[in-house]
Amino acid sequence: MDVEALLALPDHMTNEESIIIQTPNSSNYSFSINTVDIFTLSTHATFHRSEDSLSPVQSLVSAGFLGNVPHNPSIAISLRTLEHYRLLRLRKPSLSIEAFAKVICDSYSIAYRRSYRTALADSFDIYLTILREVGRQVDTALGHDTPNWRVLNACAPCSYELNGESPLKFTRMYVMDGGNSAKRMMGIGDRQCGDTRVYTESDYKLPHTFVDRFANEVLQSRSAHRDNGHPDDIVSDAKEDVPHTHIIAEDCSKNWKAAADEDKKRMWAIFDETGIFVAACRHGFILWYADMIKSGELAKYPLAIVAKVLEVIGERTLGAYDIGCGFSSTVRASSLGTTFMEMQSRLCVDSFHGYAHNYVCQTQHHPLGIEGTGLEDFGVAERIFSASNALAPVIRYASAYRRHVFLDLFFKQWDEDKYANLGTMLLNNYRQALHIISSETVALEEAKTSLGIQDSDLVNWRAEEIHYFQTLGKEPEWDAHAVVYVELLQQMQALECEASASFNRFVSAVPHDYQFAALGIVNRWNMSSPEYQDTLKYLTLRKYHKALDNLQRLVVQHLFELQRLNVSQTGQLMIHPLKSIQNAVKKYNEAASELQPPRPPLEWSKVSHFSFLDEFNLLRETRQDIREKPWTKPAIRETIRQYLRIQRAKEEVIRCNVEVHRLHTAIVVENEAFARILDALKMSNSPIFVAVQQLLSRISQIHRLDGFSGDKSFGVRKGSSSVEIPSTVTTDQLLENDETEGLDEDNELERDIGTLVEFISDMVLRP
């Protein structure tokens, strides 16, 4: 190894020092150049340029090397070294170019020089450009270059719809959320970034111009709401002709940063891009992402995602967002509202964040209570951010161009990993659903027998509970109208006194033959009307009832949350709700003291220790005394919850049957001679063979489950005429060497090791 040759290189290598041209006046000559190859540790090599070569760089690539610049390179790095670094980055996104350059220097036993890092970075940029161009040409040849092809085809279980398959309530389910780990520092002072390139080759990223179209949607909707006479309210929910209307309590998501006012979502000025807003399907495939520019999680980012979903994916989609309850109102009040409702689209909260919302929200927006969600927890976004956090130290100080290059690399590898894991995911989902159905159905039947109830009772009580919480704490419509009517009548009485005097003056001035027209309102209330007297009485109690209704809403909601957490009898209290209840008790006592005669005040020490509805005696004075309602009993509530969980498990089986059939058909149809291709891959020792073999093995395992109820044959994709492979061919026939048993053993071994590691990590170390 010629170490001296590398050590002799100065920090800034020049072309004259690195390239030796044998016969410069001829197009057919040989030249030498310094090289870097981590596999052979070569320091320089001689390359031959043929007459048909366009440049020396082409000769380098033909020999397996790539120069650091397109013309007259000073150093050549082997393609194997660059590919090795690319693979390392895909598996370890935090591995920087500088770190890899130091590894190369260590391998050559030389001191690290910044010029090596620069050469490696430039060569790697060129290498990625070549790979992208090759990929583009391959996509063109395969017909995969049409607009939105990736979103519409990458996830077969989501998009590969078949003729005659069971209809699904939601055609596609997705999750969206913002993360702030992918920040990028802006230039210091007047310093400008030298790399001014703009990365435009990613079909994951939404353009800034598209996202900014929704920048003023929230402000416009709030302005319109104030103009309609609701200055202090949040944007109200429009009534829909679809189940589960989106009505939430005002304080549902006020503690979430994403739900804050737009003018409060600022970010430190030291960052240019402050993070990314990501959307992914339920199987983990990335749909799109948007850059968050010098701001927090503004509403324009999820609005842009919803707009793309409506435009590309279409109708009957279900999206999850950590503030999906309140954001539903924002969408319907925006320019997307009409299309959103016409396409029967819907938003909810994910399971993890959903339990942090109040109980009113959970009855309508938690996945457990939404028909058609199956067992989906919508936790994909958190897993994406957990993995992409490794990119943070690499892209924090990178140029905007390289930041997007690395994000694009990460998302492509993420999707490839999700595709390889599709079979395992569907298998685990199917097993989980079958386990819930088999284990909890028996317990549910025993509970129904002991309580003397039927499924219809559970369904009716669930609907009654939802209706109760929709109207809880709200003044009845008749009362509100009656109050306004009486107030207007009182104003009219005062005006009539003035009008009477004016009328007398007018009558004395008109001719005797003038004919007056009869005017008036039929059945107008007067001061002696029973309705008038009842409303006057109600006005005196209105403040008291409003305070009592609000207190009822908070206490009932809090008690149900404690029951769900199974801490209703432990004395454990939740801090945030209690602050609201304290304020409600204070307002109640103020209103109660103004009554004639005054009502006794409510002591906070008693309210804070309520554990059952029966202890809340004031419920008897409210409009809706629910103490004797069956659905308020803990045993009934737990039975309803168990019933819902079983229903979601049955839906998961139906969806998995559809998705497994889609994936199975997609594999076969997209590979017309699949058996031959498998043989060719196996003969060539290709790593692709293992991935495909494993994917088919998972499908075979699903087919062999005791409770499998789907279709084991191939289907026909909607819009296609036929399937060339006979429907009699099964997955087992495609798998020449079925490794199902071995995979099971590997899974069991992994689980055993995981259990052991978890057990050891939980042990308390004693001296």
BELRANOR-V9547 format. One record per backbone hydrogen bond with DSSP energy under -0.5 kcal/mol. NH is the residue of the N-H (numbers start at 0). CO is the residue of the C=O. If there is no record, write none. Layout:
NH;CO
NH;CO
//
This chain:
2;0
5;1
6;2
7;3
8;5
12;10
17;13
18;14
19;31
20;18
21;19
21;29
25;22
28;26
28;48
30;46
31;19
32;44
33;17
34;42
35;75
36;41
40;36
44;32
46;30
48;28
49;47
52;49
57;54
58;54
59;55
60;56
61;57
62;58
63;60
64;59
65;76
67;74
75;33
76;65
77;35
78;63
81;77
82;78
83;79
84;80
85;81
86;82
87;83
88;84
89;85
90;86
91;87
94;91
95;93
99;95
100;96
101;97
102;98
103;99
104;100
105;101
106;102
107;103
108;104
108;105
109;104
115;112
116;112
117;113
118;114
119;115
120;116
121;117
122;118
123;119
124;120
125;121
126;122
127;123
128;124
129;125
130;126
131;127
132;128
133;129
134;130
135;131
136;132
137;133
138;134
139;135
140;136
141;137
142;138
142;139
143;138
144;138
148;145
151;147
152;148
152;149
153;149
155;153
157;154
158;154
159;155
160;158
162;715
164;161
170;168
170;315
171;315
173;317
174;279
175;319
176;277
178;275
182;180
183;272
184;395
185;269
188;186
190;187
195;193
199;197
205;288
210;206
211;207
212;209
213;210
214;211
216;213
219;215
220;216
221;217
222;218
223;219
224;220
225;221
226;222
227;223
228;225
229;224
232;229
246;244
251;248
255;252
258;255
259;256
263;260
264;261
265;263
270;267
271;183
272;183
273;271
273;291
274;291
275;178
276;289
277;176
277;275
278;287
279;174
280;284
281;172
283;280
286;278
287;278
288;203
289;276
291;274
292;290
293;271
293;291
295;264
297;295
300;297
301;297
302;298
303;299
304;300
305;301
306;302
307;303
308;304
309;305
310;306
311;307
312;307
312;308
313;308
315;342
317;171
318;345
319;173
320;347
323;320
326;322
327;323
328;324
328;325
329;325
330;326
331;327
332;328
333;329
333;330
336;333
339;335
340;336
341;337
342;338
343;340
344;339
345;316
347;318
348;364
350;376
351;376
353;349
354;350
355;352
356;353
361;357
362;358
363;360
364;360
365;361
366;348
368;365
369;366
370;368
372;369
375;372
382;378
383;379
384;380
385;381
386;382
387;383
388;384
389;386
390;387
391;388
393;390
394;390
395;391
397;394
402;398
403;399
404;400
405;401
406;402
407;403
408;404
409;405
410;406
411;407
412;408
413;409
414;410
415;411
416;412
417;413
418;414
419;415
420;416
421;418
424;420
425;421
426;422
427;423
428;424
429;425
430;426
431;427
432;428
433;429
434;430
435;431
436;432
437;433
438;434
439;435
440;436
442;438
443;439
444;440
445;441
446;442
447;443
448;444
449;445
450;446
451;447
452;447
457;453
458;454
459;455
460;456
461;457
462;458
463;459
464;460
465;461
466;462
467;463
468;464
469;465
470;466
471;467
473;470
479;475
480;476
481;477
482;478
483;479
484;480
485;481
486;482
487;483
488;484
489;485
490;486
491;487
492;488
493;489
494;490
495;491
496;492
497;493
498;494
499;495
500;496
501;497
502;498
503;499
504;500
505;501
506;502
507;503
508;505
509;505
509;506
513;510
518;516
523;520
528;525
532;528
533;529
534;530
535;531
536;532
537;533
538;534
539;535
540;536
540;537
541;537
542;538
544;540
545;541
546;542
547;543
548;544
549;545
550;546
551;547
552;548
553;549
554;550
555;551
556;552
557;553
558;554
559;555
560;556
561;557
562;558
563;559
564;560
565;562
566;561
567;561
569;566
571;566
577;573
578;574
579;575
580;576
581;577
582;578
583;579
584;580
585;581
586;582
587;583
588;584
589;585
590;586
591;587
592;588
593;589
593;590
594;591
598;591
602;600
605;602
606;602
607;603
608;605
609;606
614;611
615;612
616;614
618;615
619;616
620;617
621;618
624;622
625;623
628;625
631;628
632;629
636;632
637;633
638;634
639;635
640;636
641;637
642;638
643;639
644;640
645;641
646;642
647;643
648;644
649;645
650;646
651;647
652;648
653;649
654;650
655;651
656;652
657;653
658;654
659;655
660;656
661;657
662;658
663;659
664;660
665;661
666;662
667;663
668;664
669;665
670;667
673;670
676;672
677;673
678;674
679;675
680;676
681;677
682;678
683;679
684;681
685;680
688;685
689;685
690;686
691;687
692;688
693;689
694;690
695;691
696;692
697;693
698;694
699;695
700;696
701;697
702;698
703;699
704;701
707;704
711;709
717;160
719;716
728;725
733;729
734;730
735;733
737;735
738;736
742;738
743;739
744;740
745;741
746;742
747;743
748;744
749;745
750;746
751;747
752;748
753;749
754;750
755;751
756;752
757;753
758;754
759;755
760;756
761;757
762;758
762;759
764;762
//
